[in-house]
Amino acid sequence: MEKQTHLTRTLKLPQVILFGLAYMAPMIVFGTYGVLTETTHGMVPTAYIVALAAMLFTAYSYGKMVKAFPKSGSAYTYTRKSIHPHLGFMIGWAVLLDYIFLPMVIWLIGAVYLNTAFPSIPSWGWIIGFILITSIINVVSVKMTSNVNILMMVFQLLVVAIFIALCISDVVTGTGAHSLFSSSPFYNSHASLSYILAGASIACYSFLGFDAVTTMSEETIQPEKTLPSAIFLITFIGGILFVLSSYVLHLVQPGYLHFKNIDSAAFEIAKQVGGNLFSAIFLAGLIIAQFASGVAAQASGARLLYAMGRDNVLPVKIFGYINSKTKTPIIDIVIIGIIALFALKMDVTTSTSFVNFGAFLTFIFVNIDVIFFYYIRGKQRSGKNFLLYLLIPLIGALLDFGLFINLDKNAKILGCIWAAIGLIYLVFLTKGFKQEPPEMEFESAENAAEVPLVNIEKHFI
């Protein structure tokens, strides 16, 4: 008898939203607060508001495309089917950038905070430690369950809530900004649109993963209705949380020049408002979130490389290898770990912007895909369709492009090099554009190795 392969549709909107929020990892707002306050000259909440606006428009477009392609949830698929296979390949190449470099960013942020708490151990020691431990875990295929994810998300939200409460208490008792209501987090004498846009380009890192629930279409009741709503609500709830958190942090420490280590500014604020006990709890929460996310991000990146090797998009003998004993793609796991060593030479600002380079490219084209699929090819142009399928996604694409061009300079250089490599590889695969590129089954990567996709902190589009 043939084995049943269909998943049971049991998930409703609340469960899908909880999964999406866990996927985003709420505590990441603290991980990047320092670089954001320096980049924006203290206007972090404003940067998050700008980022939220861009992400809400993009979430809308994801919702429209997941209706058209409910089983894939891939920006690569949307562009391939809506515009052209060759362009779709390049978007897939941008997605690959996120997959294989995301662990580097996760481990770098964790190492920065651990180095602040334990300065006798250099950051490079923590980075190498993260890489070795997570690689071993992924090689031996230790599985994490969805229940662990829920517990971790609850713990993170609890730490966030306590942090916000302590910040409010600190302000009320007379320190910080001396008032719970202030315009200084949103606008000050150093205000500049360029500062805000540059900050918003980094702030979008906190949102990456809002579309992760598209992978749950076969387990969701009425996915064509539930998933678009979930994507939008996850983005909105996450954005409000990020704005509120950055607002109260600014009230406690309005200046951005008074931190000992700007990359770990939130840890210093945690110690100020909660003493050694809460700062230890805060550090534990952040590192647990970073560690679990690093494990899952490395596992998912390795699965994607394996799937691409299996489908002959990458050399099958290397990337399509599965160890017969552990049933895991060991070579791919090691490759992700080696790539993460770039963290030894990068800072938080450049590394997050580098990952955002690929993310913004995909966001831009998801918005454009809506225009091509519905408005141009589908000819849905009358009445409200002009608003739904042209104006709204066009605004989303323009907002994403505005943030894209304000990325860190070094990240843009590295991103362009990555895109150039992809273009050269595309020419090779298609024999000079004479044939279509192999189709990458991004969604099939979910089954490419034993470790399940769980609590991946930041995106996979």
Helices and strands as residue ranges (DSSP letters): H 13-24, H 28-31, H 33-40, H 44-68, H 75-82, H 85-117, H 123-140, H 146-172, H 193-203, G 204-207, G 212-219, H 223-252, G 262-264, H 265-310, H 316-319, H 330-339, G 340-345, H 348-370, I 371-377, H 385-386, I 387-391, H 392-404, H 409-429, G 442-447
